[in-house]
């Protein structure tokens, strides 16, 4: 469960951090115009959706089980 939470938070962090900060933090050269456009339109929203999905999937199901 903890690993899923870390993964979900990592994906959400990737969605929040812009590409210039990300590239600087990783020590990579600046990104090109095409990557910036794709990142803004697709990659960041996808990371946000996946991050939320992973966090929701990592919830403790025993607490939410109405059969008990």
N, C-alpha and C positions, 0 to 999 in steps of 0.2 A: 504494500500500500504506500509506503513512504517513497519508494522509487517512482511510482506513478505520479505522486504529488510533485516530486522534483521535476519529472519530465513535463508535466503540465505547466508548472511555473516557468520552466525554461522556454517552452513554446510561447507562453504569454509575454515573457521578457523579450523574446525575439520579435514579437509583433509590435512591441512598444518602442524598441530601440531602432532609430533610423539607420539606413545603410551606411552613412558616412562614419558614424560612431562605431558601428559594428566592424567595419573594415579597419579602422584605426585600432580598435581594441584587439583585433586578431593579427595586426601587423601586416595587413595586406594592402596592396595599392588601391587607390581610389576607384570606385566603381564607375562604369560607363553609363551613358544615358539610357541605353536599352535596359540594363539591369535595374536602374533606378525606377524606370517606368513599370517594369514587371514586378518589382518589389512592392511598389506602392499599390498596384492594382490587384495582384494575385498572392504574392508570397506572404506579406504581412497579414492580410485578412485570413488566409489559410492557416497560418500559425495560430492566430487568435481563436479560430473555430476549433482547431485540433486541441489547443491547450485547454479550452473550456470543456471539450468532450472528455479529455483524459482526466481532468479534475473531477468531473461529474461521475465518471466511471470508477474513480478511486474511493468514492464515498463508502462508508461502512454500511453494507446492506442489512445487517442485523438490526440496526436502529430503525430502519425504514420498513421492516417487514411487518405488515398488518396481521399476519397469521399467528403471531405470538402473543 
